[in-house]
Amino acid sequence: MPRNHRLRRTNPIGPDLRLEPATAQQKAAIDADPNQVAGRMRKVGPSLAHVSLKTSADWLARWIRKPSDFRPTTRMPQFFDLSNQGDAHGKSFGPVEIAR
């Protein structure tokens, strides 16, 4: 995959990121064009295919918790260490095992 693939919004990247047409006119245009390809949006994150072959479980857990430690320019929402995770409901979710 070319390095600049992420920056081009016209390259297909997969059907899971396709937005459905907003109007009947858009749907008709898509249906009429056999060259329309799903997934013309920018990626929302890296592919995790075969991640267990490339990294360790410990590294992956640290990267998910704070990806900016690995790459300072990483943009990822912060969901860990929130103040509402200490109550009984928050504790019921506990640590989650990452499937390999």
C-alpha positions in Angstrom: 0.0 0.0 0.0 1.4 3.4 -0.9 2.4 5.6 2.0 0.1 8.4 1.0 -2.9 6.1 0.6 -4.4 7.5 3.8 -4.4 11.0 2.5 -6.4 10.4 -0.6 -10.1 10.3 0.0 -10.8 8.8 -3.4 -9.0 5.4 -2.8 -11.2 2.6 -1.8 -10.4 1.2 1.6 -13.2 -1.3 2.3 -17.0 -1.7 2.5 -17.2 -1.4 6.3 -16.6 2.4 6.1 -19.1 3.3 3.4 -21.8 5.7 4.3 -25.2 5.0 2.9 -26.6 7.6 0.4 -28.3 10.5 2.1 -30.9 11.0 -0.6 -32.8 9.0 -3.2 -30.9 11.0 -5.9 -27.5 9.9 -4.5 -28.7 6.3 -4.3 -29.8 6.4 -7.9 -26.5 7.8 -9.0 -24.6 5.1 -7.1 -26.8 2.3 -8.5 -26.4 3.7 -12.0 -22.6 3.8 -11.9 -20.9 0.4 -12.0 -17.6 2.0 -11.0 -18.8 3.1 -7.6 -16.7 1.4 -4.9 -17.6 1.1 -1.3 -15.3 2.7 1.3 -14.1 6.0 -0.2 -13.8 7.6 3.3 -10.6 8.1 5.2 -9.6 5.4 7.6 -10.7 5.8 11.2 -7.9 3.7 12.5 -5.2 1.3 11.7 -5.9 -2.2 10.5 -5.6 -4.7 13.3 -5.4 -7.7 10.9 -2.7 -10.1 12.1 -1.7 -7.7 15.0 -0.8 -10.7 17.2 1.9 -11.7 14.7 3.4 -8.2 14.8 3.3 -7.2 18.5 3.0 -8.7 22.0 -0.2 -8.6 24.1 1.7 -6.4 26.6 2.6 -3.9 23.9 -0.9 -3.8 22.5 -2.4 -3.2 25.9 0.0 -0.3 26.5 -0.7 1.1 23.0 -4.5 1.0 23.4 -4.2 2.6 26.8 -2.0 5.5 25.7 -1.0 5.5 22.0 0.8 8.8 22.3 3.6 7.1 24.3 4.4 5.1 21.1 3.8 8.0 18.6 3.3 11.5 20.1 1.2 12.7 17.1 -1.4 9.8 17.5 -5.0 11.1 17.8 -7.1 8.7 19.8 -10.0 9.4 22.3 -9.1 8.9 25.9 -11.5 6.4 27.5 -9.3 5.1 30.3 -8.9 6.4 33.9 -12.2 8.2 33.9 -13.5 9.3 37.3 -16.8 7.3 36.9 -15.1 3.9 36.6 -14.7 3.5 40.3 -18.3 2.9 41.2 -19.9 -0.6 41.2 -21.3 -0.3 37.7 -18.0 0.8 36.3 -16.2 -2.0 38.1 -18.6 -4.6 36.6 -16.9 -4.0 33.2 -13.4 -4.6 34.5 -10.4 -5.4 32.3 -11.2 -6.9 29.0 -9.1 -9.7 27.4 -7.9 -8.9 23.9 -8.6 -11.9 21.6 -5.8 -13.2 19.6 
